[in-house]
Structure formats: structure tokens, C-alpha cells
């Protein structure tokens, strides 16, 4: 248990966000281990359903104001006051950070620097001893600037899109400046070490889920009555990397082959209209339902009915991709056979023929064939789904994930505090500790 007066700032882009349950799970897990957290969010959440676990979080939340705010006309003033305090109390450090960011950073945004100034001021007022950011792009950029302004050490967790679409020069610099970097797949870890060097402090910390939420769902694959078609379920943001257009096209193939099925796509996002148009163009409205954004209890109710969970992830032309989607953990914990693609870190969770089925991305024909096979072989599907559930319960629980993050974060905190003391002693800001 963490019993020291260490206070950790937890910086995210938006809190809470329904599609980022892995961050919520991590916060809850760390609090259960005794961590004293303060959440900082660069954006306020949209009007969307809230995960039930949000109400269990003890940490206070500070929303970093934006210069062009629609929340309050006072927000720009709050930012300017924070920067004025920095200029008055530490002009040399402030202007050094200003020059460093706009002179050496490949991709600069005035908003990042302005929010970092406010964050730096807030961190010092709150007695934060270490800052941990989620996502290697904007949140870590802000964390790095706040570090330059305050000398408060920082670490970060890199996930997926943030790694592969970030400027490589900036990413390598942030890896070197951070006391530690965590990432959720071995694939990501190897990629970042190929950029920053094999000795870079990059550690693997798989996500985990609260398996108790799915304990009542896990069961044998439902044998539905003839009049009730087996459910092919998918859950996720409606964005390109989820490959949902391929799933819709696979549904057309299944229909044309007279396979008995129905499909539910749960989610929301920028491609919602495009997906609905494709469903209409292929005349699949009787087969595919799109209920929109659902809260987790409603999603769990969908899991309870599903015969197959399909998520045909892909790598976009920009390099965007998933790590290991959290919904795969959930579906496997719920005892649903999973059909997905061999993209990124997914193969670290789903093993072909053992814990699920893997196909090539952008192959709706293969996806349809695999879904048809699973529906036609329920006994085999049930055995593989049971293996998958055991795998999640053994390796990917919230408790196991929290312990991994706890270990790495504690090492990062201790490393950062030591480095800060050394730097402070050099500046005459710290005295030697008593023997």
C-alpha cells in the first residue's frame, strides 16, 4: 500500500469519457492500492452516458481552462493570471520553457503551452509531487511543458493512435524526458524502443478489467430458438480503425448465403452516418441494429445475448490503430467467442483456435466465413470461449493491471524524486537530508 504523502497528478485529455474505461479502471485500481490522486483534464466531457464506476472515484478533478472557452468568460483570465505568476516568480525558467517549446518542438500549439502554464501553477498549489499523463500526444506534450516550468517529474502511458501518429522527434524527446513510459502492448513497446533505443525506460502494462461486472454474463453460448436469430455483436467507437464497414459488408455476405443471424453495432463516432448509409445501400436494415451509445449496464445486457463478438480492426493510412481494444477483454470475460484481426497487440490476447479466431484485416469475405463457422459449431465455440475467459481471469484482471501500474509508477515516482533532489541541490534549492 502507498502510505507516503506522495500526491500524483493524473493528466488526461477528457474525464470522464465512456470510451476510455481503461483509464477509469486504472484510477480505481490505484486508489484501491492507496494512491493519493488528483485528476487533471484538458477538456470537459461531452453530454454522454457515464460509466457507473465514475461514482466510485475519490480523486478530485480539475479542468484546465481553455483560452477560447465556451464555459465561462473568466477562463482566459484564469490562464493569463497563472502565466503572470510564473513570469513574476521564475522568469528565467518560464522564458527558457517558452523558447524550448517553440524553438525546438516539431509540432507546436499555443493552446498546449497556455494550458501547461495553468497546469504548472495548479500542480504547485496542490502539492503534486509527480505527474502521470495518459496518451503520448497532447496530454504528454502539456505534461512535458509543465515539467520544464516546475521541475515536477512526469511519466506517461502510451496507447495506440498517440504513438503512431505523433511526430517521431517529439515522441523520442518525451520518452527521454519522462522518468518512465508505460504502454499496453508488447507491440507498442517494441516499436517505441526501435525509435528511442533498446535501453529506453518503456514498460509493458496490459490493461485489465473488473471481471466481477461480467461474472453474471459468462455462460455457454446461447442456443437460441429457431425464430430468434443468433446475435453477432460489436461494440466500439464508430471510427475507421475499428473496421466496422468490413463487418457490415460481411453481414451482406452472410445474408446472401441465407445464414440465420442478426447484428448489433453499439457505439457512436464520426463514421455513424457513413455506416448507416452503407447499411442502407446494402439493404441490411432488417439485419443490423445500431442503438447508438449505451451505458455499460446496457452493453452488458447485449453481451448476455451474443453468440459471436466481432471486431475487425485495421491500420488506417495515417497509421492509426488500436492496441488491444478493451471490449475484447470484456467479451472474453463474458464468455463470448471472439472473431477479430491480427492487428497490433491483439495477437497478444487472442490466439487463433485457442482463445478466439483471427483473420486478416480488410477482408469482409474472411470475416463472414469465420462468423458463419462459429455460428455453425456452437460446441467448439463454447470451448474456445471458456479458454478465453480463463485467460482473462488469469492475466488481465483489474487487480493484476493495477499491480503492474502500481509497481512501475512507484519506480517512476522514486526515480523522479531522486532526480529532482539532485537538480535542486545543484541549484541550491534543497538541503542534504538528515542522516
C-alpha positions as CSV (number, residue, x, y, z in Angstrom):
1,X,0.0,0.0,0.0
2,X,1.1,3.6,-0.7
3,X,1.2,5.4,2.6
4,X,3.6,8.3,1.9
5,X,2.5,11.9,1.4
6,X,3.2,11.5,-2.3
7,X,0.5,13.1,-4.4
8,X,0.1,12.1,-8.0
9,X,-1.4,14.3,-10.7
10,X,-3.2,12.2,-13.3
11,X,-3.5,14.1,-16.6
12,X,-5.9,13.1,-19.3
13,X,-7.5,14.7,-22.3
14,X,-11.1,14.3,-21.3
15,X,-12.5,13.0,-18.0
16,X,-14.7,11.0,-17.7
17,X,-15.0,9.5,-21.2
18,X,-17.1,6.4,-21.8
19,X,-14.8,5.0,-24.5
20,X,-11.8,5.2,-22.1
21,X,-12.8,2.7,-19.4
22,X,-9.2,1.6,-19.2
23,X,-8.2,4.9,-17.7
24,X,-11.1,4.8,-15.2
25,X,-10.2,1.2,-14.3
26,X,-6.6,2.3,-13.7
27,X,-7.7,5.2,-11.4
28,X,-9.9,2.9,-9.4
29,X,-7.3,0.2,-9.1
30,X,-4.6,2.7,-7.9
31,X,-7.0,4.2,-5.4
32,X,-7.7,0.7,-4.1
33,X,-3.9,0.3,-3.6
34,X,-3.8,3.5,-1.5
35,X,-2.6,6.1,-4.1
36,X,-3.5,9.8,-3.4
37,X,-4.5,11.0,-6.9
38,X,-5.7,14.3,-8.3
39,X,-7.2,14.2,-11.8
40,X,-6.5,17.0,-14.3
41,X,-8.5,17.1,-17.5
42,X,-7.7,19.2,-20.6
43,X,-11.3,19.1,-21.7
44,X,-14.7,18.8,-20.1
45,X,-16.7,15.7,-21.1
46,X,-19.5,15.8,-23.7
47,X,-23.0,15.1,-22.7
48,X,-22.8,11.3,-22.8
49,X,-23.6,8.3,-20.6
50,X,-21.3,7.9,-17.6
51,X,-19.7,4.6,-16.6
52,X,-21.0,3.5,-13.2
53,X,-17.5,3.3,-11.8
54,X,-17.0,7.1,-12.1
55,X,-19.0,7.5,-8.9
56,X,-16.5,5.3,-7.0
57,X,-13.6,7.6,-7.8
58,X,-12.3,9.6,-4.8
59,X,-9.8,11.8,-6.5
60,X,-10.8,15.5,-7.1
61,X,-11.0,16.7,-10.7
62,X,-9.5,20.0,-12.0
63,X,-10.5,21.1,-15.5
64,X,-7.8,23.0,-17.2
65,X,-9.3,26.2,-18.8
66,X,-9.0,27.0,-22.4
67,X,-8.4,30.4,-23.9
68,X,-11.3,30.0,-26.3
69,X,-13.7,28.7,-23.8
70,X,-17.4,28.3,-24.1
71,X,-17.8,27.5,-20.4
72,X,-17.0,30.9,-18.9
73,X,-15.6,34.2,-20.0
74,X,-13.4,34.1,-16.9
75,X,-11.4,31.1,-18.1
76,X,-9.0,33.1,-20.3
77,X,-8.4,35.4,-17.4
78,X,-7.5,32.4,-15.1
79,X,-5.0,31.2,-17.7
80,X,-3.4,34.6,-18.0
81,X,-3.1,35.0,-14.2
82,X,-1.3,31.7,-13.9
83,X,1.2,32.7,-16.6
84,X,1.7,36.1,-15.0
85,X,2.6,34.4,-11.7
86,X,5.1,32.1,-13.5
87,X,6.7,35.2,-15.2
88,X,6.9,37.1,-11.9
89,X,8.2,34.2,-9.7
90,X,10.5,32.4,-12.1
91,X,11.1,34.4,-15.2
92,X,14.3,32.6,-16.3
93,X,12.6,29.2,-16.1
94,X,9.4,30.5,-17.8
95,X,11.2,32.1,-20.8
96,X,13.5,29.1,-21.1
97,X,10.5,26.8,-21.4
98,X,8.9,29.2,-23.9
99,X,11.9,29.2,-26.1
100,X,12.4,25.4,-25.7
101,X,8.8,24.6,-26.8
102,X,8.5,27.0,-29.7
103,X,12.2,26.7,-30.8
104,X,12.8,23.0,-30.6
105,X,9.5,21.2,-30.7
106,X,8.5,19.9,-34.1
107,X,4.7,20.4,-33.6
108,X,3.7,23.3,-31.5
109,X,0.3,24.6,-30.4
110,X,-0.2,27.8,-28.4
111,X,-3.1,26.1,-26.6
112,X,-0.7,23.4,-25.2
113,X,1.7,26.0,-23.8
114,X,-1.2,28.1,-22.3
115,X,-2.8,25.1,-20.7
116,X,0.6,23.8,-19.4
117,X,1.2,27.1,-17.7
118,X,-2.1,26.8,-15.9
119,X,-1.4,23.2,-15.0
120,X,2.0,24.0,-13.7
121,X,0.6,26.6,-11.4
122,X,-2.1,24.2,-10.2
123,X,0.3,21.4,-9.6
124,X,2.4,23.5,-7.3
125,X,-0.6,24.9,-5.4
126,X,-1.9,21.3,-5.0
127,X,1.4,19.9,-3.7
128,X,1.7,17.4,-6.6
129,X,5.0,15.5,-6.4
130,X,4.7,13.6,-9.7
131,X,2.6,13.9,-12.9
132,X,1.4,11.0,-14.9
133,X,-0.2,11.6,-18.3
134,X,-2.3,9.3,-20.5
135,X,-1.6,9.3,-24.2
136,X,1.7,10.3,-25.8
137,X,0.4,13.2,-27.8
138,X,-1.4,16.3,-26.3
139,X,-1.5,15.3,-22.7
140,X,2.1,14.3,-22.6
141,X,3.1,17.5,-24.5
142,X,1.4,19.5,-21.8
143,X,3.0,17.4,-19.1
144,X,6.4,18.0,-20.6
145,X,6.0,21.8,-20.7
146,X,4.7,21.7,-17.1
147,X,7.8,19.8,-16.1
148,X,10.0,22.5,-17.8
149,X,8.1,25.1,-15.8
150,X,8.2,23.4,-12.4
151,X,10.7,20.6,-12.5
152,X,8.0,18.3,-11.3
153,X,8.9,14.9,-12.8
154,X,6.4,13.2,-15.1
155,X,5.7,9.8,-16.7
156,X,3.2,8.8,-19.3
157,X,1.2,5.9,-20.7
158,X,1.2,5.5,-24.5
159,X,-1.6,3.6,-26.1
160,X,-2.2,3.4,-29.9
161,X,-3.0,6.3,-32.2
162,X,-1.0,8.6,-30.0
163,X,2.1,6.6,-30.7
164,X,1.8,6.0,-34.4
165,X,0.5,9.4,-35.5
166,X,2.8,11.6,-33.3
167,X,5.8,13.3,-34.6
168,X,8.7,10.9,-34.1
169,X,11.2,13.5,-33.0
170,X,8.8,14.8,-30.3
171,X,7.9,11.3,-29.2
172,X,11.5,10.3,-28.7
173,X,12.3,13.5,-26.8
174,X,9.3,12.9,-24.5
175,X,10.4,9.3,-23.9
176,X,13.8,10.5,-22.9
177,X,12.4,13.3,-20.6
178,X,10.0,11.1,-18.8
179,X,11.0,9.1,-15.7
180,X,9.2,6.2,-17.1
181,X,6.9,5.2,-20.0
182,X,4.2,2.6,-19.8
183,X,2.3,1.0,-22.7
184,X,-0.4,-1.5,-23.1
185,X,1.0,-3.9,-25.6
186,X,4.3,-5.6,-26.4
187,X,3.9,-4.5,-30.0
188,X,3.9,-0.8,-28.8
189,X,6.9,-1.4,-26.5
190,X,9.0,-2.8,-29.3
191,X,8.0,0.0,-31.7
192,X,8.9,2.7,-29.2
193,X,12.2,1.1,-28.3
194,X,13.0,0.9,-32.0
195,X,12.7,4.7,-32.1
196,X,14.2,5.7,-28.7
197,X,16.7,2.9,-28.2
198,X,16.6,-0.5,-26.5
199,X,17.7,1.0,-23.2
200,X,14.7,3.4,-23.0
201,X,12.6,3.1,-19.9
202,X,9.5,1.7,-21.6
203,X,7.5,-0.9,-19.6
204,X,4.6,-3.2,-20.5
205,X,1.4,-2.8,-18.5
206,X,-1.5,-4.6,-20.0
207,X,-5.0,-3.1,-19.4
208,X,-7.3,-5.1,-17.1
209,X,-11.0,-5.1,-16.4
210,X,-13.3,-5.5,-13.4
211,X,-14.2,-9.1,-14.2
212,X,-16.8,-9.1,-11.5
213,X,-19.0,-7.0,-13.7
214,X,-19.2,-9.8,-16.2
215,X,-19.5,-12.7,-13.8
216,X,-23.2,-13.0,-14.3
217,X,-22.9,-12.8,-18.0
218,X,-20.5,-15.7,-18.6
219,X,-22.2,-18.8,-19.8
220,X,-22.3,-21.4,-22.5
221,X,-23.0,-20.0,-26.0
222,X,-26.8,-19.5,-26.1
223,X,-28.7,-21.9,-28.2
224,X,-31.5,-19.6,-29.4
225,X,-34.9,-20.7,-30.6
226,X,-35.3,-21.1,-34.3
227,X,-37.3,-17.9,-34.5
228,X,-34.6,-15.9,-32.7
229,X,-31.6,-15.3,-34.8
230,X,-28.1,-15.7,-33.2
231,X,-26.6,-12.3,-32.3
232,X,-23.4,-11.1,-33.8
233,X,-22.3,-8.2,-31.6
234,X,-19.8,-5.4,-32.0
235,X,-19.0,-2.6,-29.5
236,X,-16.7,0.4,-30.1
237,X,-16.3,3.9,-31.4
238,X,-17.5,4.4,-35.0
239,X,-14.1,5.3,-36.4
240,X,-12.1,3.9,-39.3
241,X,-9.7,1.8,-37.3
242,X,-12.5,-0.4,-35.9
243,X,-13.2,-1.8,-39.4
244,X,-16.9,-1.7,-39.0
245,X,-17.5,-1.1,-42.7
246,X,-16.0,-4.6,-43.2
247,X,-18.4,-6.0,-40.6
248,X,-21.4,-4.5,-42.4
249,X,-20.1,-5.9,-45.7
250,X,-19.6,-9.3,-44.1
251,X,-23.2,-9.2,-42.9
252,X,-24.3,-8.7,-46.6
253,X,-22.4,-11.9,-47.5
254,X,-24.0,-13.8,-44.6
255,X,-27.4,-12.6,-45.7
256,X,-26.8,-13.6,-49.3
257,X,-25.8,-17.1,-48.1
258,X,-29.0,-17.4,-46.1
259,X,-27.2,-17.6,-42.7
260,X,-29.5,-17.2,-39.8
261,X,-28.2,-14.2,-37.8
262,X,-28.8,-10.7,-36.6
263,X,-26.2,-8.0,-35.8
264,X,-26.0,-5.2,-33.3
265,X,-23.4,-2.4,-33.6
266,X,-23.1,-0.5,-30.3
267,X,-21.3,2.8,-30.3
268,X,-21.0,6.3,-31.7
269,X,-18.5,8.4,-33.5
270,X,-17.6,10.3,-36.7
271,X,-18.5,7.4,-39.1
272,X,-22.0,6.9,-37.7
273,X,-23.8,8.4,-40.7
274,X,-21.5,6.7,-43.2
275,X,-22.1,3.3,-41.6
276,X,-25.8,3.8,-41.6
277,X,-25.7,4.8,-45.3
278,X,-23.7,1.7,-46.1
279,X,-26.3,-0.4,-44.2
280,X,-29.0,1.2,-46.2
281,X,-27.2,0.8,-49.5
282,X,-26.8,-2.9,-48.9
283,X,-30.4,-3.2,-47.7
284,X,-29.3,-4.5,-44.3
285,X,-31.7,-2.6,-42.1
286,X,-33.6,-5.8,-41.1
287,X,-30.4,-7.5,-40.1
288,X,-28.3,-4.7,-38.4
289,X,-29.4,-2.6,-35.5
290,X,-27.4,0.5,-34.4
291,X,-28.8,1.5,-31.0
292,X,-26.2,4.3,-30.5
293,X,-24.2,5.0,-27.4
294,X,-25.1,2.7,-24.4
295,X,-24.1,2.8,-20.8
296,X,-22.2,-0.2,-19.5
297,X,-25.2,-2.0,-17.9
298,X,-26.9,-1.8,-21.3
299,X,-23.8,-3.1,-23.1
300,X,-23.6,-6.0,-20.6
301,X,-27.2,-6.8,-21.5
302,X,-26.1,-7.1,-25.1
303,X,-23.2,-9.3,-24.2
304,X,-25.6,-11.7,-22.4
305,X,-27.4,-12.3,-25.7
306,X,-24.5,-12.5,-28.1
307,X,-23.4,-15.7,-29.9
308,X,-20.3,-14.0,-31.5
309,X,-18.4,-10.9,-30.8
310,X,-16.8,-9.4,-34.0
311,X,-14.3,-6.5,-34.2
312,X,-12.4,-6.4,-37.5
313,X,-9.7,-3.8,-36.5
314,X,-7.4,-2.4,-39.1
315,X,-4.5,0.1,-39.6
316,X,-5.5,3.3,-41.3
317,X,-3.5,5.0,-43.9
318,X,-2.4,7.6,-41.3
319,X,-1.0,4.8,-39.1
320,X,-3.9,5.0,-36.6
321,X,-4.6,1.6,-35.0
322,X,-5.8,0.0,-31.7
323,X,-3.6,-1.5,-29.1
324,X,-5.8,-4.2,-27.5
325,X,-9.4,-2.9,-27.5
326,X,-10.9,-3.1,-24.0
327,X,-14.1,-4.6,-25.5
328,X,-12.2,-7.7,-26.4
329,X,-11.3,-8.3,-22.7
330,X,-15.0,-7.7,-21.8
331,X,-16.4,-10.1,-24.4
332,X,-13.9,-12.8,-23.5
333,X,-14.7,-12.3,-19.8
334,X,-18.4,-12.6,-20.7
335,X,-17.7,-16.0,-22.3
336,X,-18.4,-14.9,-25.9
337,X,-16.4,-16.3,-28.8
338,X,-14.4,-13.6,-30.4
339,X,-13.6,-13.0,-34.0
340,X,-11.1,-10.2,-34.7
341,X,-8.0,-9.3,-36.7
342,X,-4.2,-9.9,-36.4
343,X,-3.5,-6.2,-35.9
344,X,-1.1,-4.6,-33.5
345,X,-1.2,-6.1,-30.0
346,X,-4.4,-8.1,-30.5
347,X,-2.4,-11.2,-31.1
348,X,-1.1,-10.9,-27.5
349,X,-4.6,-11.6,-26.3
350,X,-6.3,-13.6,-29.0
351,X,-4.6,-16.8,-30.0
352,X,-6.0,-18.4,-33.2
353,X,-8.0,-21.5,-32.3
354,X,-7.3,-21.3,-28.6
355,X,-8.9,-18.1,-27.3
356,X,-10.6,-16.9,-30.4
357,X,-10.3,-16.5,-34.2
358,X,-8.0,-14.2,-36.1
359,X,-8.4,-13.1,-39.7
360,X,-6.6,-10.6,-41.9
361,X,-7.9,-7.0,-41.8
362,X,-9.9,-5.5,-44.6
363,X,-11.2,-8.9,-45.6
364,X,-15.0,-9.0,-45.2
365,X,-15.2,-12.3,-47.0
366,X,-12.9,-14.0,-44.5
367,X,-14.9,-12.3,-41.6
368,X,-18.2,-13.6,-42.9
369,X,-16.7,-17.1,-43.4
370,X,-15.3,-17.1,-39.8
371,X,-18.6,-15.8,-38.3
372,X,-20.5,-18.5,-40.2
373,X,-18.2,-21.2,-38.9
374,X,-18.5,-20.1,-35.3
375,X,-22.3,-20.0,-35.5
376,X,-22.4,-23.4,-37.1
377,X,-20.1,-25.0,-34.4
378,X,-21.5,-23.8,-31.1
379,X,-19.9,-26.6,-29.0
380,X,-16.4,-25.8,-30.3
381,X,-17.1,-22.1,-29.9
382,X,-18.1,-22.6,-26.3
383,X,-14.9,-24.4,-25.5
384,X,-12.7,-21.7,-27.0
385,X,-14.8,-19.0,-25.3
386,X,-14.2,-20.8,-22.0
387,X,-10.5,-20.8,-22.7
388,X,-10.6,-17.1,-23.4
389,X,-12.4,-16.4,-20.2
390,X,-9.8,-18.3,-18.2
391,X,-7.1,-16.3,-19.9
392,X,-8.7,-13.0,-19.0
393,X,-9.3,-14.1,-15.4
394,X,-5.6,-15.3,-15.0
395,X,-3.8,-12.4,-16.8
396,X,-6.0,-9.4,-17.4
397,X,-7.9,-8.6,-14.3
398,X,-8.2,-5.1,-12.9
399,X,-6.2,-6.3,-9.9
400,X,-3.3,-7.6,-12.0
401,X,-3.3,-4.5,-14.2
402,X,-3.4,-2.2,-11.1
403,X,-0.4,-4.0,-9.6
404,X,1.6,-3.7,-12.7
405,X,0.9,0.0,-13.0
406,X,1.5,0.4,-9.3
407,X,4.9,-1.1,-9.5
408,X,6.1,0.9,-12.5
409,X,4.6,4.1,-11.3
410,X,6.2,3.8,-7.9
411,X,9.5,3.2,-9.5
412,X,8.9,6.3,-11.7
413,X,8.0,8.4,-8.7
414,X,11.1,7.4,-6.8
415,X,13.3,8.0,-9.8
416,X,11.7,11.4,-10.4
417,X,12.1,12.5,-6.8
418,X,15.7,11.5,-6.7
419,X,16.4,13.3,-9.9
420,X,14.6,16.4,-8.6
421,X,16.6,16.4,-5.4
422,X,19.8,16.2,-7.4
423,X,18.8,19.0,-9.7
424,X,17.6,21.0,-6.7
425,X,20.8,20.5,-4.8
426,X,22.7,21.8,-7.8
427,X,20.6,24.9,-7.8
428,X,20.9,25.3,-4.0
429,X,17.2,24.7,-3.6
430,X,17.5,21.5,-1.5
431,X,19.5,20.7,1.6
432,X,21.0,17.3,2.3
433,X,18.6,15.0,4.2
434,X,19.4,14.3,7.8
435,X,21.3,11.1,8.4
